[in-house]
Amino acid sequence: MTGIKFVVREGALQGRLPVQKLARTCVAECTLAAAGLAARRAGLAEVPAVRVDDGAVATAFLSERHLLINGRAPVNFAPLSRFWRTADGWVRTHANYPHHRARLLDALGVPEDVTVVEAALAERSALDVEEAVYAAGGLAVALRSPEEWAVHPQAADIAKRPLVEQGRLDTARVRAFAPLDTSPLLPAAGLRVLDLTRVLAGPVATRTLALLGAEVLRLDAPRLPELPDQHADTGLGKRSATLDLATDRQTFEELLAAADVVVTGYRPGALDRFGLSAEALAERRPGVVVAQLSAWGAYGPWRERRGFDSLVQAATGIAVLEGSAERPGALPAQALDHGTGYLLAAAVLRALTEQSYEGGSRFVRLALARTARWLTDGANGGSDRADMADMVAGDIERNAYDGPEPWFSETDSALGRLRYALSPVSFEGGPVDWSRPPVPWGTDAARWH
């Protein structure tokens, strides 16, 4: 058994649901996977000792809020991204991106004015708004209680699936790793990761792989720029390029031919027309690990819907459980995003380790809504409770929580002077910080170094 120490700091992530336990467990899983691959590649007799500190975990789970760029605090939510009262309840909208904001306003038939939007929503039912906005390509979710979500067809499909789906795609040869003989130990050194993700969960996963030594190249469509502050927070250790898959397939195929891991964070099926399903990728690049992330899962009636952490909290009952009779609430962090990101990185690392013994192209798949079920089920004594309590076990040290300051670092970058949260992934001999700061969105060439 790997030596693992938990530094428990009560109050680091306060909520009614066991979000602190979820965060701690997700980071522990990721760190154990990283230490295990490091031991495998370095030929160590024992897996390096792991340390999971609640202070570091809580700081990292709020990384997008802690970021400072030249002393300026980040912008995380636009004015139209919030809860609104409807004629029969509440609805949660997400309009951070300009195209989502435009679709929301088109669906409601109103101008971009908070007061006007508020009045329009107050006259309609929450479910009517949900369907109308989604039909227009926007994002809105009616607030549901845990009981209401439990009888929804999407919840039924989610309940049938494991927290982390994984499997083999073929019989590709055993992966031969170059041995590690450097300090710090970088278990992902020499690996190339194509990062086709947006917002938080996927970028958190690939940011973690970059910390661990992978060459991560994030690719975005030229017409869909990322939010600058969000990109800065999740871009540590990575390069950033734009590529139009519809017009430049040759460049993508050249990148894929040398990639070890492909991570996607778009709606299930959205990238299939570009030949980016797990099966198609493995056929063209035997031995690849394909990691897929979505909001609602790759199954059920909502499988093709867009979604974000805040919307999943609203739909699955979390906002009701964390709120009051007067108003819906929220988790103390976007824990579904961050937690799923660390679980995704852990699954990739374990898939790579398994390839070194058994070979085979691999897929791993996670969904924010499934992580939400894990959180709520762990709170009410359901089947996932044992997973959250017993997935990891180790020595416990208890200390006070005195705030996030010990887990910040600073660096100069092309974006300016950055203050950012350090990674909570910590094992003996492993890295303590990223090797490079983030770069402005889309400023790198679409090629491997």
Summary of the structure (lengths in Angstrom):
residues: 449
radius of gyration: 21.2
end to end distance: 37.3
largest distance: 66.5
contacts: 1621
relative contact order: 0.21
helix: 38%
strand: 16%
